């Protein structure tokens, strides 16, 4: 087989594998929570309301799903959780907008950390007046 034919065959095989790979699916729900403020989850902004949290199968990622929308986020790091049976989300205020920083899952025994947008310190000083820097939300 010529080098060109072999390269073309390999490229077609790779494309077929990518196109037939099953999509990532969320596992069973790890808990539910009431989001009291508008917040950024990755590239998605979710409105206040009731949401559920699920882990995406085979990945260090979680999915937040509710009436206000769906957000799927890949953790920047994940590891064991320090002996805590409870689950919670930690949101941090960045330029006056809350963003997901951490998810601690008691049922999985894991902590997932997420990247938050960088802040403009002058804007953050103005936006943080009268607003907490972090917000912990317990899961039910």
Backbone as a printed PyTorch tensor [residue, N CA C, xyz], in Angstrom:
tensor([[[  0.8580,  -1.1660,   0.0000],
         [  0.0000,   0.0000,   0.0000],
         [  0.9070,   1.2330,   0.0000]],

        [[  0.5820,   2.2090,  -0.7990],
         [  1.4260,   3.4030,  -0.8740],
         [  1.2760,   4.2240,   0.3970]],

        [[  2.2470,   5.0680,   0.6440],
         [  2.2480,   5.9020,   1.8390],
         [  1.0260,   6.8200,   1.8650]],

        [[  0.6320,   7.3720,   0.7180],
         [ -0.5260,   8.2560,   0.6440],
         [ -1.8090,   7.4910,   0.9840]],

        [[ -1.9810,   6.2840,   0.4410],
         [ -3.1670,   5.4770,   0.7370],
         [ -3.2180,   5.1000,   2.2150]],

        [[ -2.0710,   4.7500,   2.7730],
         [ -2.0320,   4.3690,   4.1870],
         [ -2.4130,   5.5620,   5.0590]],

        [[ -1.8960,   6.7500,   4.7500],
         [ -2.2010,   7.9540,   5.5150],
         [ -3.6810,   8.3010,   5.4110]],

        [[ -4.2330,   8.1990,   4.2220],
         [ -5.6480,   8.4760,   4.0140],
         [ -6.5170,   7.4770,   4.7700]],

        [[ -6.1510,   6.2040,   4.7320],
         [ -6.9050,   5.1710,   5.4580],
         [ -6.8690,   5.4190,   6.9590]],

        [[ -5.7150,   5.7870,   7.4880],
         [ -5.5920,   6.0700,   8.9180],
         [ -6.4340,   7.2710,   9.3100]],

        [[ -6.4530,   8.3050,   8.4910],
         [ -7.2430,   9.5040,   8.7680],
         [ -8.7350,   9.1870,   8.7580]],

        [[ -9.1790,   8.3850,   7.7990],
         [-10.5930,   8.0000,   7.7350],
         [-11.0000,   7.1510,   8.9310]],

        [[-10.1170,   6.2420,   9.3490],
         [-10.3970,   5.4130,  10.5190],
         [-10.5070,   6.2780,  11.7670]],

        [[ -9.6060,   7.2200,  11.9360],
         [ -9.6500,   8.1190,  13.0940],
         [-10.9290,   8.9400,  13.0950]],

        [[-11.3290,   9.4500,  11.9460],
         [-12.5600,  10.2310,  11.8480],
         [-13.7770,   9.3780,  12.1820]],

        [[-13.7920,   8.1400,  11.7290],
         [-14.9140,   7.2420,  12.0200],
         [-15.0060,   6.9590,  13.5130]],

        [[-13.8730,   6.7850,  14.1700],
         [-13.8670,   6.5320,  15.6140],
         [-14.4020,   7.7320,  16.3790]],

        [[-14.0100,   8.9380,  15.9900],
         [-14.4730,  10.1430,  16.6620],
         [-15.9720,  10.3100,  16.4610]],

        [[-16.4610,  10.0660,  15.2590],
         [-17.8720,  10.2730,  14.9630],
         [-18.7630,   9.2350,  15.6360]],

        [[-18.2390,   8.0510,  15.9400],
         [-19.0600,   7.0110,  16.5520],
         [-18.8580,   6.9040,  18.0490]],

        [[-17.9680,   7.7300,  18.6320],
         [-17.7500,   7.6780,  20.0820],
         [-19.0250,   8.1250,  20.7850]],

        [[-19.4120,   7.4270,  21.8520],
         [-20.6250,   7.8320,  22.5600],
         [-20.4080,   9.1580,  23.2790]],

        [[-21.4300,  10.0000,  23.3470],
         [-21.2850,  11.2750,  24.0430],
         [-21.1240,  11.0450,  25.5460]],

        [[-20.4520,  11.9800,  26.2120],
         [-20.2980,  11.8870,  27.6630],
         [-21.6670,  12.0290,  28.3050]],

        [[-21.9550,  11.1830,  29.2540],
         [-23.2550,  11.2150,  29.9250],
         [-23.0560,  11.3960,  31.4150]],

        [[-23.9670,  12.1260,  32.0130],
         [-23.9120,  12.3460,  33.4450],
         [-24.3910,  11.0900,  34.1600]],

        [[-23.7590,  10.8030,  35.2960],
         [-24.1830,   9.6940,  36.1410],
         [-25.4120,  10.1310,  36.9290]],

        [[-25.7690,   9.3410,  37.9260],
         [-26.9180,   9.6990,  38.7460],
         [-26.6300,  10.9840,  39.5250]],

        [[-27.6930,  11.6190,  39.9520],
         [-27.6020,  12.8920,  40.6540],
         [-26.8550,  12.7440,  41.9760]],

        [[-25.9160,  13.6640,  42.2180],
         [-25.1420,  13.6770,  43.4630],
         [-25.8110,  14.5370,  44.5210]],

        [[-26.7640,  15.3360,  44.1170],
         [-27.4760,  16.1920,  45.0520],
         [-28.1820,  17.3160,  44.3240]],

        [[-28.9920,  18.0420,  45.0660],
         [-29.7050,  19.1920,  44.5240],
         [-29.4030,  20.4040,  45.4010]],

        [[-29.6160,  21.5840,  44.8420],
         [-29.3750,  22.8050,  45.6040],
         [-30.2180,  23.9390,  45.0460]],

        [[-30.3860,  24.9710,  45.8750],
         [-31.0710,  26.1800,  45.4570],
         [-30.0030,  27.2480,  45.2260]],

        [[-29.8840,  27.7130,  43.9960],
         [-28.9380,  28.7690,  43.6480],
         [-29.6100,  30.1060,  43.9640]],

        [[-29.1000,  30.8490,  44.9740],
         [-29.7780,  32.0870,  45.3840],
         [-29.4260,  33.3110,  44.5370]],

        [[-28.3890,  33.2100,  43.7140],
         [-27.9280,  34.3480,  42.9120],
         [-27.6390,  33.8940,  41.4910]],

        [[-27.5890,  34.8440,  40.5650],
         [-27.1120,  34.5350,  39.2160],
         [-25.6310,  34.1990,  39.3320]],

        [[-25.1820,  33.1390,  38.6400],
         [-23.7800,  32.7400,  38.7610],
         [-23.2720,  32.1360,  37.4640]],

        [[-21.9650,  32.2470,  37.2780],
         [-21.2830,  31.7080,  36.0950],
         [-20.7590,  30.3140,  36.4430]],

        [[-21.1400,  29.3450,  35.6170],
         [-20.6510,  27.9660,  35.7300],
         [-19.9310,  27.6740,  34.4240]],

        [[-18.5970,  27.8120,  34.4320],
         [-17.8450,  27.6920,  33.1910],
         [-18.2370,  28.8430,  32.2870]],

        [[-18.6180,  28.5440,  31.0620],
         [-19.0220,  29.5780,  30.1070],
         [-20.5070,  29.8720,  30.1280]],

        [[-21.2420,  29.2770,  31.0700],
         [-22.6950,  29.4350,  31.1210],
         [-23.1030,  30.2170,  32.3650]],

        [[-23.9990,  31.1640,  32.2010],
         [-24.5450,  31.9090,  33.3330],
         [-25.9180,  31.3230,  33.6500]],

        [[-26.0850,  30.8810,  34.9090],
         [-27.3550,  30.3030,  35.3420],
         [-28.0690,  31.2660,  36.2670]],

        [[-29.3890,  31.3140,  36.1420],
         [-30.2310,  32.1750,  36.9560],
         [-30.5560,  31.4910,  38.2850]],

        [[-30.9720,  32.2540,  39.2980],
         [-31.3680,  31.6440,  40.5730],
         [-32.4560,  30.5960,  40.3600]],

        [[-32.4280,  29.5370,  41.1730],
         [-33.4390,  28.4850,  41.0820],
         [-32.9090,  27.1600,  41.5830]],

        [[-33.6920,  26.1110,  41.3680],
         [-33.3490,  24.7480,  41.7990],
         [-32.5380,  24.0380,  40.7200]],

        [[-31.4610,  23.3630,  41.1350],
         [-30.5660,  22.6580,  40.2160],
         [-30.1370,  21.3310,  40.8310]],

        [[-29.6830,  20.4360,  39.9630],
         [-29.0870,  19.1760,  40.4100],
         [-27.6470,  19.1190,  39.9080]],

        [[-26.8210,  18.3380,  40.6100],
         [-25.4180,  18.1570,  40.2340],
         [-25.1890,  16.6820,  39.9460]],

        [[-24.5420,  16.3860,  38.8110],
         [-24.1780,  15.0200,  38.4240],
         [-22.7340,  15.0270,  37.9690]],

        [[-22.0630,  13.8840,  38.1170],
         [-20.7110,  13.7470,  37.5880],
         [-20.8200,  13.1830,  36.1750]],

        [[-19.9980,  13.6890,  35.2700],
         [-19.9660,  13.1830,  33.9010],
         [-19.1380,  11.9020,  33.9030]],

        [[-19.7080,  10.8290,  33.3530],
         [-19.0450,   9.5120,  33.3440],
         [-17.6340,   9.5800,  32.7950]],

        [[-16.7080,   8.9570,  33.5190],
         [-15.3430,   8.7960,  33.0410],
         [-14.5290,  10.0660,  32.9620]],

        [[-15.0300,  11.1690,  33.5230],
         [-14.3060,  12.4380,  33.4290],
         [-14.3110,  13.1420,  34.7830]],

        [[-13.3710,  14.0390,  34.9690],
         [-13.3810,  14.9150,  36.1370],
         [-14.1870,  16.1550,  35.7810]],

        [[-15.4640,  15.9320,  35.5380],
         [-16.3670,  16.9990,  35.1360],
         [-17.7060,  16.8000,  35.8210]],

        [[-18.4230,  17.9150,  36.0090],
         [-19.7610,  17.8500,  36.5850],
         [-20.7350,  18.5640,  35.6610]],

        [[-22.0130,  18.2170,  35.8200],
         [-23.0810,  18.8660,  35.0680],
         [-24.0640,  19.4470,  36.0750]],

        [[-24.4060,  20.7110,  35.8760],
         [-25.4150,  21.4040,  36.6730],
         [-26.6310,  21.5500,  35.7690]],

        [[-27.7920,  21.1030,  36.2640],
         [-28.9760,  21.0880,  35.4010],
         [-30.1950,  21.5390,  36.2010]],

        [[-30.9810,  22.4200,  35.5950],
         [-32.2020,  22.8940,  36.2340],
         [-33.0310,  23.7000,  35.2620]],

        [[-34.0850,  24.3280,  35.7750],
         [-34.9660,  25.1300,  34.9260],
         [-34.2440,  26.3110,  34.2980]],

        [[-33.1880,  26.8060,  34.9680],
         [-32.4540,  27.9580,  34.4650],
         [-31.4010,  27.6190,  33.4350]],

        [[-31.2490,  26.3290,  33.0830],
         [-30.2820,  25.9350,  32.0790],
         [-29.4260,  24.7470,  32.4920]],

        [[-28.4540,  24.4530,  31.6480],
         [-27.5360,  23.3300,  31.8700],
         [-26.1160,  23.8320,  31.6480]],

        [[-25.2240,  23.4430,  32.5440],
         [-23.8090,  23.7860,  32.4030],
         [-22.9850,  22.5390,  32.6950]],

        [[-22.0040,  22.2690,  31.8400],
         [-21.0760,  21.1670,  32.0580],
         [-19.6830,  21.7560,  32.1410]],

        [[-18.9570,  21.4140,  33.2220],
         [-17.6370,  21.9960,  33.4490],
         [-16.6040,  20.9270,  33.7470]],

        [[-15.4560,  21.0470,  33.1000],
         [-14.3180,  20.1750,  33.3400],
         [-13.4950,  20.7890,  34.4560]],

        [[-13.1820,  20.0040,  35.4800],
         [-12.4050,  20.5020,  36.6180],
         [-10.9590,  20.7340,  36.2090]],

        [[-10.3570,  21.7720,  36.7690],
         [ -8.9370,  22.0140,  36.5260],
         [ -8.1010,  21.0570,  37.3650]],

        [[ -8.6640,  20.5830,  38.4810],
         [ -8.0200,  19.5520,  39.2890],
         [ -9.0900,  18.8220,  40.0890]],

        [[ -8.7990,  17.5870,  40.4370],
         [ -9.7160,  16.7770,  41.2420],
         [ -8.8900,  15.8730,  42.1360]],

        [[ -9.4060,  15.6230,  43.3300],
         [ -8.6840,  14.7670,  44.2520],
         [ -9.5670,  14.3330,  45.3940]],

        [[ -9.0010,  13.5630,  46.3180],
         [ -9.8010,  13.0800,  47.4450],
         [-10.2500,  14.2290,  48.3450]],

        [[-11.4260,  14.0660,  48.9170],
         [-11.9820,  15.0610,  49.8230],
         [-11.5570,  14.7100,  51.2390]],

        [[-11.2650,  15.7040,  52.0310],
         [-10.8090,  15.5000,  53.4090],
         [-11.9780,  15.1290,  54.3190]],

        [[-12.1960,  13.8580,  54.5470],
         [-13.1500,  13.3080,  55.5210],
         [-14.3790,  14.1720,  55.7940]],

        [[-15.2070,  14.3640,  54.8060],
         [-16.4260,  15.1240,  54.9760],
         [-17.5470,  14.3830,  54.2610]],

        [[-18.6330,  14.1460,  54.9660],
         [-19.7600,  13.4280,  54.3680],
         [-20.6970,  14.3610,  53.6070]],

        [[-20.5360,  15.6550,  53.8000],
         [-21.4360,  16.6230,  53.1920],
         [-20.9030,  17.0790,  51.8390]],

        [[-21.8340,  17.5590,  51.0130],
         [-21.4690,  18.0830,  49.6960],
         [-21.8130,  19.5610,  49.6470]],

        [[-20.9440,  20.3310,  48.9660],
         [-21.2420,  21.7540,  48.8200],
         [-20.5490,  22.3210,  47.5950]],

        [[-21.1160,  23.4150,  47.1010],
         [-20.5360,  24.2130,  46.0290],
         [-19.9630,  25.4710,  46.6640]],

        [[-18.8100,  25.9040,  46.1960],
         [-18.2450,  27.1700,  46.6430],
         [-18.1660,  28.0920,  45.4370]],

        [[-18.8650,  29.2230,  45.5420],
         [-18.8410,  30.2380,  44.4920],
         [-17.9860,  31.3960,  44.9990]],

        [[-17.2580,  32.0280,  44.1070],
         [-16.4510,  33.1810,  44.4650],
         [-16.8400,  34.3540,  43.5860]],

        [[-16.8240,  35.5450,  44.1810],
         [-17.2050,  36.7470,  43.4490],
         [-16.0200,  37.2620,  42.6470]],

        [[-16.2180,  37.4070,  41.3470],
         [-15.2030,  37.9440,  40.4420],
         [-15.8300,  39.1240,  39.7130]],

        [[-15.3410,  40.3030,  40.0080],
         [-15.8800,  41.5320,  39.4090],
         [-17.3920,  41.6340,  39.5930]],

        [[-17.8780,  41.2350,  40.7710],
         [-19.2970,  41.3590,  41.0850],
         [-20.1830,  40.2400,  40.5790]],

        [[-19.5960,  39.2240,  39.9320],
         [-20.3610,  38.0790,  39.4320],
         [-19.8210,  36.8210,  40.1020]],

        [[-20.7170,  36.0050,  40.6550],
         [-20.2720,  34.7630,  41.2830],
         [-19.9110,  33.7290,  40.2170]],

        [[-18.8400,  32.9760,  40.4800],
         [-18.3800,  31.9030,  39.5890],
         [-18.0820,  30.6660,  40.4300]],

        [[-18.3400,  29.4760,  39.8550],
         [-18.0480,  28.2300,  40.5510],
         [-16.5410,  28.0760,  40.7140]],

        [[-16.1190,  27.8590,  41.9580],
         [-14.6980,  27.6640,  42.2690],
         [-14.4150,  26.2220,  42.6680]],

        [[-15.3400,  25.6000,  43.4490],
         [-15.0880,  24.2510,  43.9730],
         [-16.3920,  23.5030,  44.1850]],

        [[-16.3320,  22.1970,  43.9670],
         [-17.4310,  21.2940,  44.3110],
         [-16.8510,  20.1910,  45.1780]],

        [[-17.3690,  20.0700,  46.3960],
         [-16.9580,  19.0080,  47.3090],
         [-18.0850,  17.9960,  47.3770]],

        [[-17.7990,  16.7580,  46.9720],
         [-18.8110,  15.7080,  46.9420],
         [-18.5580,  14.7020,  48.0530]],

        [[-19.4390,  14.7140,  49.0510],
         [-19.3310,  13.7410,  50.1350],
         [-19.5860,  12.3240,  49.6560]],

        [[-20.5450,  12.1520,  48.7310],
         [-20.8840,  10.8020,  48.2560],
         [-19.7670,  10.1880,  47.4100]],

        [[-19.0240,  11.0180,  46.6810],
         [-17.8920,  10.5180,  45.8870],
         [-16.5870,  10.5330,  46.6680]],

        [[-16.5480,  11.3230,  47.7490],
         [-15.3090,  11.4880,  48.4980],
         [-14.2620,  12.2390,  47.6910]],

        [[-14.7200,  13.1960,  46.8670],
         [-13.8130,  13.9390,  45.9870],
         [-14.0870,  15.4340,  46.0380]],

        [[-13.0450,  16.1970,  45.7220],
         [-13.1420,  17.6430,  45.5590],
         [-12.7480,  17.9860,  44.1330]],

        [[-13.5540,  18.8030,  43.4800],
         [-13.2910,  19.2650,  42.1200],
         [-13.0530,  20.7730,  42.1740]],

        [[-11.9210,  21.2370,  41.6660],
         [-11.6280,  22.6660,  41.5950],
         [-11.7670,  23.1420,  40.1580]],

        [[-12.2770,  24.3770,  40.0040],
         [-12.5310,  24.9460,  38.6820],
         [-11.8180,  26.2850,  38.5560]],

        [[-11.3980,  26.5980,  37.3430],
         [-10.7640,  27.8870,  37.0750],
         [-11.8370,  28.9690,  37.0810]],

        [[-11.5010,  30.0830,  37.6980],
         [-12.4020,  31.2290,  37.6820],
         [-11.7360,  32.3430,  36.8840]],

        [[-12.5370,  33.2060,  36.2800],
         [-11.9510,  34.2970,  35.4920],
         [-11.0650,  35.1810,  36.3640]],

        [[-10.0590,  35.7730,  35.7460],
         [ -9.1900,  36.7070,  36.4700],
         [ -9.9640,  37.9890,  36.7070]],

        [[ -9.5420,  38.6960,  37.7370],
         [-10.2400,  39.9080,  38.1230],
         [ -9.3890,  41.1560,  37.8710]],

        [[-10.0610,  42.2300,  37.5880],
         [ -9.4320,  43.5440,  37.5300],
         [ -9.5600,  44.0910,  38.9460]],

        [[ -8.4500,  44.2650,  39.6610],
         [ -8.4990,  44.6070,  41.0900],
         [ -9.2860,  45.8940,  41.3560]],

        [[ -9.2080,  46.8900,  40.4910],
         [ -9.9680,  48.1270,  40.7090],
         [-11.4620,  47.8550,  40.5760]],

        [[-11.8330,  47.0710,  39.5650],
         [-13.2440,  46.7250,  39.3590],
         [-13.7380,  45.8530,  40.5060]],

        [[-12.9160,  44.9340,  40.9740],
         [-13.2960,  44.0360,  42.0650],
         [-13.5400,  44.8180,  43.3400]],

        [[-12.7140,  45.8430,  43.6150],
         [-12.9110,  46.6500,  44.8170],
         [-14.2600,  47.3530,  44.7750]],

        [[-14.6290,  47.9130,  43.6240],
         [-15.9190,  48.6020,  43.4950],
         [-17.0760,  47.6090,  43.5760]],

        [[-16.9430,  46.4490,  42.9250],
         [-18.0360,  45.4770,  42.8540],
         [-18.2570,  44.7420,  44.1620]],

        [[-17.2040,  44.6140,  44.9870],
         [-17.3200,  43.8020,  46.1880],
         [-17.9050,  44.5550,  47.3740]],

        [[-18.1430,  45.8380,  47.2380],
         [-18.6950,  46.6060,  48.3440],
         [-20.0690,  46.0500,  48.6970]],

        [[-20.2160,  45.5890,  49.9330],
         [-21.4850,  45.0450,  50.4070],
         [-21.7940,  43.6480,  49.9140]],

        [[-20.8660,  42.9820,  49.2650],
         [-21.1040,  41.6330,  48.7330],
         [-20.0280,  40.6930,  49.2680]],

        [[-20.4200,  39.4800,  49.6960],
         [-19.4180,  38.5500,  50.2020],
         [-18.4710,  38.0920,  49.0920]],

        [[-17.2330,  37.7370,  49.4750],
         [-16.2570,  37.2510,  48.5090],
         [-16.5130,  35.8370,  48.0710]],

        [[-17.0480,  35.0060,  48.9800],
         [-17.3840,  33.6200,  48.6330],
         [-18.7810,  33.2910,  49.1590]],

        [[-19.3780,  32.2950,  48.5410],
         [-20.7050,  31.8390,  48.9190],
         [-20.6920,  30.3140,  48.8890]],

        [[-20.9400,  29.6740,  50.0370],
         [-21.0270,  28.2110,  50.1070],
         [-22.4880,  27.8010,  50.0330]],

        [[-22.7810,  26.8210,  49.1790],
         [-24.1430,  26.3280,  49.0020],
         [-24.1520,  24.8360,  49.2900]],

        [[-24.8660,  24.4340,  50.3390],
         [-24.9570,  23.0280,  50.7180],
         [-25.9000,  22.2860,  49.7670]],

        [[-25.5470,  21.0420,  49.4250],
         [-26.4190,  20.2010,  48.6110],
         [-27.3470,  19.4150,  49.5080]],

        [[-28.5130,  19.1300,  48.9840],
         [-29.5150,  18.3290,  49.7020],
         [-29.3950,  16.8950,  49.2730]]])
